């Protein structure tokens, strides 16, 4: 690992920090494949470096989101009670699995991420669906109403209030999200954000902001375990973290603006091509 391009690492961190903070997913799905494929770094070292850089990403983005009152702190801390144990299990597993296996899992995961990031165009709601939504909004508060929250959305120009649904399911899912994030160095936002948005019925921006604070706990836990196994080295982390910090500040600020579907399509194509490269690498077709 002697021939390391510092500018490549810094640029990768900038790119990952920008998109990671905007999407609430940490950015590890960008960092790990790029530095693994472009620099030939063993994937465990890439994962360890990714986890440390995501700590910077998530803490930087979280400071912006909290100042904008977009983070649901009560829900985020609640989900961390299962997220952190999952992170411990995933990190221990990641340090033991062979590199080709981790590369294969990562390649398959990138295909899923690329698909979920493609813009979806839901069809018109039926009368029954609209009645169901209306009746749900009229239901009295239940036992987990203390998790409900609101935030001001500058893009909409008004306060957005929402109810949190299925917190128990969210707790179970968070364990697996934490395990996956530490095992692959991706942060876990690709699990957290869709679960909070689709299952727990939180608005996009609230889900992204809450995911950011959860990433901080997950990645700090995974980083400690990878460091104890010798998979974290300072000269990889330093340029990554500088780029991530700048990108995360910019991305968290830009989240207040509406993201165009064209950007998401291009980014999904990039991930799909990267996933193919990772799969080819796992079978030793490219990259040794």
N, C-alpha and C positions, 0 to 999 in steps of 0.2 A: 504493500500500500504506500510505496514511497513516491510514486508519480501522481500526486493529487493536485488537480487544478483548483486553486482557491477561488477563482472567479466562477467556475462551474458550480461550486458548492454555494457561494454567495448568491448567484443568480437563481439556483434551485430553491434556496431558502426564501428569496424574495417572491418567486412565483408561488411557492407553497403557502407562504404566509398570507399573500393576497387572496388567493382562492379559498384557502382553508378557513380564514376568518369570515369571509363573505358567506360561506356555506355552512359554517359551524362544524366542520369535519376534521379540523386539525392540520391537514395537509400532508400527512405521512404517506398517503397513497400517491403523492407526487414525488416526495423525497426518496423513498426507498427504491422504486424502480429506476429513477434517473441515475442516482449515484451507484446503483448496482450494475446497471447496463453500461453506463458511460465511463465509469471509473474502474469497474471490475472489482469493487470492494465486496468482500463476503457479506452475505445478506444479514447475518447476525449483527455485524458492526454497523450496517446501514440502519437496521431496526433500532439499535441502541442510540445512534446519533439522531434518528428521527424522533424518538421519544423525548429526548432532552430538548430538541428544538421546538417540539409541540408544546412543552411546558411554557416556553417563551411566548409562543403564538397564542395559547389559550389565556395566559395571564394578561398579555397586552390587550387582546380583544375584549376580555372580560372587564377590564378597567373602563373601557369605552362604553360597553353595553350597560354596566351598572350605573355609570354616570348618566346614561340616557334612560334609566329605569325600565329597561327592556328585559332584564334577567329575572326569572322566577326563582329567587334564592331558596324558598322553602321547598319547592319541588326538586331543585337541583341537589340540595343537601340530602333530601330523603332518598333519592335514587342512588346517591353515592354510597349508601349503606350496603348495597349489593354490588355496586360497580367496582369498588375497591377490592373486595375479596376475589371477584372475577379477574381483576387485573393481576393479582398475585398469582393465581392459577395459570393464567395465560402466559405471563412472563417466564415462569418456571418451565412451562412446556416449550416455549419458543427457544430457550437456551439448550434444550435437549434434542430437538428435532433436527434431522440432517438438512443441509442447505437446499438440496433439490426438492425436498418435500415442502419446505417453507416457500420456495420460489413458485412451485406449482399451485399451492393454496393461494398465494398472493395474486398470481395471474388469473385464476378463476374468480377471485373476489373483485378484481378490477372490471371484469366483464359485468358483474352485477352492479357495481357503482356506475359504470357508463350507462347502463340501461336506466337506472333510477334517476339519473340527472337529465335524461332527455325530457324536454317539455311535454307535459301531458295535456290533452285537450278533452276534458270531460264533456259528455253529451248533455243535452238539456235534461233537467230534473223532471221526473214525473210528478203528478199531483200527490201521489202517496208519499214520495220522498220528501217533498216540501212540507207536507203535513207532519211527517215524522220529525223533521228538523224544528218546526215550529213548536210541536208539543214538547220536544226535549228542552227547548229554551224556556218553556213556561213551567217546567217541573220545579218543585221546591228544592232548596239546597239540601244536600245529603251529608253523610259523615265526613267526607273529604273536601267539603266546601272551603276549608281553610287554605287549600292549595290554589284556589281561584285567584286570578290576578288581572292587572290591566297595565297598559302603557300608552304613551302618546306616540302616534305614528306621524312624523312630519310629511311623509309622502301622501298620506290620506287627509291630513289636516284635522284629525280628531282623535279622541281617546278610544282605544280598542280594549274592550273587556272580554274575558273568556273564562270558561269553566274547564277544569281538568278532569278528564274521564279515565277510568280504568287504571288507577295508580298501582294496584297490586300486580297487574300484568306488566306494567312498566318496571316494577322492581325486579320481576323475574327476567325480563328481557335485558335489563341493565347488567345483570351478572354475565350473560353471554357476550354483551357488547364490550364489557371490560376485559373479558378473557381474550376476545378476538383482537382488541386494540393493542394489548400488551404483547400478544404473541407475534403480531405482524408490524407493530410500530405505526399504526394508522390513526390512533387517537380514539376511535370508537364512535365518532360523530356520524358515520355512515349508518350506524344502527340507531343511535340516540335520536337524531333529527327525524327520520321517517316515523319512528315509533311515537314520538311526542306529537308530531304533526298529524299523522293519519290515524293512529290508534287513540291517543290521548286528546286529540282534537284541539291542539294548541295552534295559534297562528304561526306562520312561517318564521317571522322575525323573533317571536318569543322562544320558539323551539331552538333556533340558531343561537340566540343569546344564552339560553339556559344550558345548551350543550357545551358551550365554551367553558363555563366554570366547571362542568363535570370532567372535561378533558384535562383540566389542570390536576385534579386528584388522580385520575387514571394514569396519566403519563409520568407523574412524579413517582408513583408506586412502581410502575414498570421500569423506569430509569434506574432506580435503586437496585433492583434485582439484576438488570443487565450489567450495571457497573460492577456489582459484586462478582460477576462471572468474567470480567475483563473485556467486555464488548463495547466499551465506551472509551474513546481516545480524544484528547482535547483538540488536536489539530484538525479533526473532522468537524467538531462541534462549533468551534469559534466562528468560522465564516458562515456556516449555516444559520447560527443564531442571529448574527448581525442582519443577514438578509431577511430572516423570518420576522424579526422585530419591525423592520421598516414596512414589510409587506402587510403584516397583521394590523398595524396602525392605519394604513391606507385602506385595507379591505373592510375593517370594522366601521370606518367612517363612510365608505361607499355603500354599506348595507342599507342605509336610509333611502337610497335611490332604487328604483325598480330595475331589476336585471333583465336584459333582453334575452329572448329565447335563442337568438342566433349565437350568443356567447356560449350558452349551455350546450348547444348542438356541436359547436366546434370543440368544446372541451370534452364532450362525450366521445367524439371521434379520436381525439388525442389519447384518451384513456383506453379505448378499444385497441388502438395500435400498440400501446404500451403493454397491454395485457397479452397480446399475441407474442410480443417479444419475450415477456417473462415466461410464458408457457414453452416457447422454443428453447429458452435457456435452461428450464427445468429438465428438459429431455436431452440437454447437451448438443442441441442442433446449432445454437449460436453461443458465443461467449464462453466456450470451453465447457 
